[in-house]
Amino acid sequence: MSKKICGIVLKISYPSMGDTSDIELLGKTMLEWVTLALREDFVAALPFSDTVTLPKLLRPHLTDAEFTVVLFSDTPLITRKTVLDAVHDLDRMGENVLRMTRGYVFKTAYLRSADKVYAGDHRFFDEEDFLTAFSFKQAAMVGDMLKARILSYHLAQGVQIIDPATTRIGCDVVIGRGCVIHPDNTIGGKTVIKDEVKLLCGNIIENSVIDKGCVVEKSVIRGSLVGANTEVGPFAHLRPGSRIGAGCRIGNFVEIKNSVLGAGTKAAHLSYIGDAEIGQGCNIGCGTVFCNYDGQNKNRTVLGDRVFIGSNANLVAPLLVGDGAFVAAGSTVTQDVPAGALAVARARQANKEGWKKSKE
């Protein structure tokens, strides 16, 4: 039978590292990791003081729960199972206090009247849960153990992780089945990797959605959405606000910022796309620059469907290029281009015969 629990965490500080509750491990602070073990039972995080007795410190924060669990912010490996096992043991023993390796379970009624804590010997549960991070070295070791737990979970869910030693996955990341993660990948934030995605070597992905069947290689993706069966990289950079449609190709050294690309659009290499709306089936030629900043304001460029942008073009925003339009290679376009039109915006070529000889 489930028991109603009041959960309180005491924030611990050490001279070498300060307040342990603020130290981040794999996307959560140490305090947040501890509160995960308490879940909805978490009530308060209190600065620990050895000058005040524990009952006096806790009493203003007690609830009507039958049991009060007290944990410490320097034990981020603590699990919900260990908390519930400790509560069960105290209830079975019929005593007022159970002292874990690092933490307590109390009968709440006892805390309301007690002046000091009188507890017997420690009760031992899963001792890995109580490893204490009292230095940055210890925090790194604990972080490695958290990392191993997360990787083990995803491996059990059908994710192939080729080199766990060089793979870091944050605690809030969701990964679908049939995914393959190659070495040297860092995935963090509230990222969702859907089924059958291949993350080749060397990616950093944060707070993004990578849809089914995508392939990503040596790229940085932050705050973006990548549509199904799209290829990204190598060496692409998707900045926050990027929305890439299905079946796209984002190639090497392409940077995209706050832009929407329709399905089937390709930007194969060496381009900057900023503050743009691009339709379906477009081609962005090598060296294209979306000139979105005039020194004061960010302006938008809108491309219709099936637009072809030739290599080394500059699109000066604000700009509208209609469906099926062509922009010739080397053009600097400052005026809207009608649907189906060819825009050529470059200086007329002049060949000067004998120019080299005249310089000799």
C-alpha positions as CSV (number, residue, x, y, z in Angstrom):
1,M,0.0,0.0,0.0
2,S,1.4,3.4,-0.9
3,K,2.3,5.8,1.9
4,K,1.9,9.5,1.8
5,I,5.4,11.1,2.0
6,C,6.8,14.6,2.7
7,G,10.1,15.0,1.0
8,I,12.7,17.6,2.1
9,V,16.2,18.1,0.7
10,L,19.0,19.7,2.7
11,K,21.4,21.8,0.6
12,I,25.0,21.1,1.5
13,S,28.0,23.3,0.8
14,Y,31.7,22.4,0.7
15,P,34.6,24.9,0.7
16,S,36.1,23.4,-2.5
17,M,32.9,23.6,-4.6
18,G,30.3,25.8,-2.9
19,D,26.6,24.9,-2.8
20,T,26.3,21.4,-4.3
21,S,22.7,22.0,-5.2
22,D,23.7,24.3,-8.0
23,I,26.2,22.0,-9.7
24,E,24.9,20.6,-13.0
25,L,25.3,17.0,-14.1
26,L,23.9,15.9,-17.5
27,G,21.3,18.5,-17.8
28,K,20.1,18.7,-14.2
29,T,21.5,20.2,-11.0
30,M,22.4,17.9,-8.2
31,L,19.4,19.2,-6.3
32,E,17.1,18.3,-9.2
33,W,18.5,14.8,-9.4
34,V,17.8,14.3,-5.7
35,T,14.2,15.7,-6.0
36,L,13.5,13.2,-8.8
37,A,13.7,10.5,-6.1
38,L,11.0,12.3,-4.2
39,R,8.9,13.3,-7.3
40,E,5.5,14.8,-6.3
41,D,6.4,14.3,-2.6
42,F,9.1,17.0,-2.7
43,V,8.2,19.9,-0.4
44,A,11.2,22.1,0.2
45,A,15.0,22.5,-0.3
46,L,16.5,24.0,2.9
47,P,20.0,25.3,3.6
48,F,21.6,22.9,6.1
49,S,22.8,24.3,9.4
50,D,24.6,22.2,12.0
51,T,23.7,24.9,14.6
52,V,20.0,24.1,14.5
53,T,18.6,20.7,15.5
54,L,17.0,18.7,12.6
55,P,13.5,18.7,14.0
56,K,13.5,22.4,14.5
57,L,14.8,23.0,11.0
58,L,12.2,20.7,9.4
59,R,9.2,21.5,11.6
60,P,8.0,24.7,9.6
61,H,7.9,22.6,6.4
62,L,6.1,19.5,7.6
63,T,2.8,18.4,5.9
64,D,0.1,16.0,7.0
65,A,2.0,13.1,5.3
66,E,2.6,10.1,7.6
67,F,6.3,10.0,6.7
68,T,9.0,12.6,6.2
69,V,12.0,11.7,4.0
70,V,15.1,13.9,4.4
71,L,17.8,13.7,1.7
72,F,20.9,15.7,1.0
73,S,21.8,17.6,-2.2
74,D,25.3,16.0,-2.4
75,T,23.8,12.5,-3.2
76,P,22.4,12.8,-6.8
77,L,22.4,9.1,-7.4
78,I,19.6,8.5,-4.9
79,T,16.6,6.6,-6.6
80,R,12.9,6.5,-6.0
81,K,13.2,2.7,-5.2
82,T,15.6,3.3,-2.3
83,V,13.3,6.0,-0.9
84,L,10.3,3.8,-1.0
85,D,12.2,0.8,0.4
86,A,13.3,3.0,3.4
87,V,9.8,4.2,4.1
88,H,8.5,0.6,3.9
89,D,11.2,-0.6,6.4
90,L,10.4,2.1,8.9
91,D,6.7,1.3,8.7
92,R,7.4,-2.4,9.1
93,M,9.7,-1.8,12.1
94,G,7.2,0.5,13.9
95,E,9.9,2.9,14.9
96,N,10.1,6.7,14.7
97,V,13.4,7.2,12.8
98,L,15.3,5.2,10.2
99,R,18.8,6.4,9.4
100,M,20.1,5.6,5.9
101,T,23.7,5.9,4.9
102,R,23.0,9.5,3.9
103,G,19.5,10.7,4.9
104,Y,16.6,9.9,7.2
105,V,13.0,8.7,7.2
106,F,10.9,10.0,10.1
107,K,7.4,9.5,11.3
108,T,6.1,13.0,10.8
109,A,4.3,13.0,14.2
110,Y,7.6,12.4,15.9
111,L,9.2,15.4,14.3
112,R,6.4,17.6,15.5
113,S,7.3,17.0,19.1
114,A,11.0,15.9,19.1
115,D,13.8,18.1,20.2
116,K,16.6,15.9,18.9
117,V,16.9,12.9,16.6
118,Y,17.5,9.6,18.3
119,A,18.3,6.9,15.7
120,G,19.9,3.5,15.9
121,D,22.4,2.1,13.5
122,H,22.4,2.9,9.8
123,R,20.2,0.8,7.6
124,F,21.9,-0.1,4.3
125,F,20.1,-0.2,0.9
126,D,21.7,0.2,-2.5
127,E,24.9,1.9,-1.4
128,E,25.6,3.3,-4.9
129,D,22.6,5.6,-4.2
130,F,24.5,7.3,-1.4
131,L,27.8,8.1,-3.0
132,T,28.6,11.6,-1.9
133,A,29.9,14.4,-4.2
134,F,32.0,16.5,-1.8
135,S,34.5,17.7,-4.4
136,F,34.5,18.4,-8.2
137,K,36.5,15.1,-8.6
138,Q,33.7,13.2,-6.8
139,A,31.0,15.1,-8.8
140,A,32.7,14.0,-12.0
141,M,32.7,10.4,-10.8
142,V,29.1,10.6,-9.9
143,G,28.3,12.2,-13.2
144,D,30.0,9.2,-15.0
145,M,27.7,6.9,-13.1
146,L,24.6,8.9,-14.0
147,K,25.8,8.8,-17.6
148,A,26.1,5.0,-17.5
149,R,22.6,4.7,-16.1
150,I,21.2,6.8,-18.9
151,L,23.1,4.9,-21.6
152,S,22.0,1.6,-20.1
153,Y,18.4,2.7,-20.3
154,H,18.6,3.6,-24.0
155,L,20.5,0.4,-24.9
156,A,17.8,-1.6,-23.2
157,Q,15.2,0.3,-25.3
158,G,16.8,-0.8,-28.6
159,V,19.2,2.1,-29.3
160,Q,22.6,1.0,-30.7
161,I,25.3,3.1,-29.0
162,I,28.6,2.1,-30.7
163,D,31.0,3.8,-28.2
164,P,29.4,4.5,-24.8
165,A,32.6,6.0,-23.6
166,T,32.4,9.0,-26.0
167,T,28.6,9.4,-26.0
168,R,26.8,11.7,-23.6
169,I,23.0,11.8,-23.4
170,G,21.1,14.1,-21.1
171,C,18.5,13.0,-18.7
172,D,15.5,14.5,-20.6
173,V,16.5,13.1,-24.1
174,V,14.0,10.8,-25.8
175,I,15.4,8.4,-28.4
176,G,13.3,6.1,-30.6
177,R,13.9,2.5,-31.6
178,G,16.3,1.4,-34.3
179,C,18.5,4.5,-33.8
180,V,22.3,4.2,-34.3
181,I,24.6,6.5,-32.4
182,H,28.2,6.6,-33.5
183,P,31.1,7.8,-31.3
184,D,31.5,11.4,-30.0
185,N,27.9,12.5,-29.9
186,T,26.5,14.9,-27.2
187,I,22.7,15.0,-27.0
188,G,21.2,17.3,-24.4
189,G,18.2,19.4,-23.3
190,K,14.7,18.3,-24.2
191,T,15.8,16.6,-27.5
192,V,13.6,14.0,-29.2
193,I,15.3,11.6,-31.6
194,K,12.7,9.6,-33.5
195,D,13.0,6.1,-34.9
196,E,15.7,4.9,-37.2
197,V,17.9,8.0,-37.0
198,K,21.6,7.6,-37.6
199,L,23.8,10.0,-35.7
200,L,27.2,9.6,-37.3
201,C,30.4,10.8,-35.5
202,G,30.8,14.2,-33.9
203,N,27.4,15.8,-33.4
204,I,26.1,18.3,-30.7
205,I,22.3,18.3,-30.5
206,E,20.4,20.3,-27.9
207,N,16.6,21.0,-27.4
208,S,15.8,19.8,-30.9
209,V,13.6,17.3,-32.7
210,I,15.2,14.9,-35.3
211,D,12.5,13.1,-37.2
212,K,12.4,9.5,-38.4
213,G,15.1,8.3,-40.7
214,C,17.4,11.3,-40.6
215,V,21.2,11.1,-40.9
216,V,23.3,13.7,-39.1
217,E,27.1,13.9,-39.2
218,K,29.6,16.3,-37.5
219,S,27.0,19.0,-37.0
220,V,25.7,21.4,-34.3
221,I,21.9,21.5,-34.0
222,R,20.3,23.7,-31.3
223,G,16.6,24.6,-30.9
224,S,15.6,23.2,-34.3
225,L,13.4,20.7,-36.0
226,V,14.7,18.4,-38.7
227,G,12.1,16.7,-40.8
228,A,12.0,13.0,-41.7
229,N,14.6,11.5,-43.9
230,T,16.7,14.7,-44.1
231,E,20.5,14.6,-44.3
232,V,22.5,17.1,-42.2
233,G,26.2,17.7,-42.4
234,P,29.1,17.2,-42.2
235,F,29.9,20.5,-40.5
236,A,26.4,22.1,-40.7
237,H,25.1,24.5,-38.0
238,L,21.4,24.7,-37.3
239,R,20.8,27.6,-34.9
240,P,17.6,28.1,-32.8
241,G,14.4,28.6,-34.8
242,S,15.4,26.5,-37.8
243,R,12.6,24.3,-39.2
244,I,13.8,21.9,-41.9
245,G,11.2,20.0,-43.9
246,A,11.2,16.3,-44.9
247,G,13.7,14.9,-47.4
248,C,16.0,18.0,-47.3
249,R,19.7,18.0,-47.7
250,I,21.7,20.4,-45.5
251,G,25.4,20.0,-46.5
252,N,28.8,20.9,-45.3
253,F,29.5,24.3,-43.9
254,V,25.8,25.4,-44.2
255,E,24.5,27.7,-41.4
256,I,20.8,28.1,-40.9
257,K,19.3,30.5,-38.4
258,N,15.6,31.2,-37.6
259,S,14.5,29.9,-41.0
260,V,11.9,27.5,-42.5
261,L,12.9,25.2,-45.3
262,G,10.2,23.3,-47.2
263,A,10.3,19.6,-48.1
264,G,12.9,18.5,-50.6
265,T,14.9,21.7,-50.5
266,K,18.7,21.4,-50.8
267,A,21.5,23.6,-49.5
268,A,24.4,21.4,-50.3
269,H,27.4,23.5,-49.2
270,L,28.9,26.8,-48.0
271,S,25.8,28.9,-47.5
272,Y,24.3,31.1,-44.9
273,I,20.5,31.1,-44.6
274,G,19.2,33.6,-42.0
275,D,15.6,34.8,-41.3
276,A,14.2,33.1,-44.4
277,E,11.1,31.2,-45.5
278,I,11.9,28.8,-48.3
279,G,9.4,26.7,-50.2
280,Q,9.5,23.1,-51.3
281,G,11.9,21.7,-53.9
282,C,14.3,24.6,-53.9
283,N,18.0,24.6,-54.6
284,I,20.3,26.9,-52.7
285,G,23.6,27.1,-54.6
286,C,27.1,27.0,-53.2
287,G,28.2,30.2,-51.5
288,T,24.7,31.7,-51.3
289,V,24.3,34.4,-48.6
290,F,20.9,35.5,-47.3
291,C,21.8,39.1,-46.3
292,N,19.3,39.5,-43.5
293,Y,20.9,42.3,-41.4
294,D,21.1,46.0,-42.5
295,G,23.0,47.2,-39.5
296,Q,19.9,48.0,-37.5
297,N,17.2,45.4,-38.3
298,K,16.9,41.7,-39.2
299,N,14.8,41.4,-42.4
300,R,13.2,38.3,-44.0
301,T,13.6,36.7,-47.3
302,V,10.8,34.6,-48.8
303,L,11.3,32.0,-51.6
304,G,8.4,30.2,-53.2
305,D,8.5,26.6,-54.4
306,R,11.0,25.2,-56.9
307,V,13.2,28.3,-56.7
308,F,16.8,27.9,-58.1
309,I,19.5,30.1,-56.5
310,G,22.8,29.9,-58.4
311,S,26.1,29.7,-56.8
312,N,27.6,32.7,-55.0
313,A,24.4,34.7,-55.0
314,N,23.6,37.4,-52.4
315,L,19.9,37.8,-51.5
316,V,19.4,41.2,-49.8
317,A,16.4,41.2,-47.5
318,P,13.6,42.2,-47.4
319,L,13.1,40.1,-50.6
320,L,10.4,38.0,-52.3
321,V,11.3,35.4,-54.9
322,G,8.3,33.8,-56.6
323,D,7.6,30.2,-57.5
324,G,9.9,28.6,-60.1
325,A,12.1,31.7,-60.3
326,F,15.9,31.5,-61.2
327,V,18.6,33.6,-59.8
328,A,21.8,33.6,-61.8
329,A,25.1,32.7,-60.3
330,G,27.1,35.6,-58.9
331,S,24.0,37.9,-58.6
332,T,23.3,40.4,-55.8
333,V,19.5,40.6,-55.8
334,T,18.0,43.6,-54.1
335,Q,14.5,43.6,-55.8
336,D,11.7,41.1,-55.8
337,V,11.8,38.4,-58.5
338,P,8.4,37.4,-60.1
339,A,7.4,33.8,-60.4
340,G,9.1,32.0,-63.2
341,A,11.5,34.9,-64.0
342,L,15.3,34.8,-64.3
343,A,17.1,37.4,-62.3
344,V,20.6,38.4,-63.4
345,A,22.1,41.0,-61.1
346,R,25.8,41.3,-61.8
347,A,28.2,43.8,-63.4
348,R,28.8,43.5,-67.2
349,Q,32.0,41.6,-67.9
350,A,34.7,43.6,-69.7
351,N,37.8,41.9,-71.1
352,K,40.8,44.2,-71.7
353,E,43.1,42.7,-74.3
354,G,46.8,43.1,-73.8
355,W,46.3,44.2,-70.1
356,K,49.1,41.9,-68.8
357,K,51.6,43.1,-71.5
358,S,51.0,46.7,-70.6
359,K,52.0,46.0,-67.0
360,E,55.3,44.5,-67.9
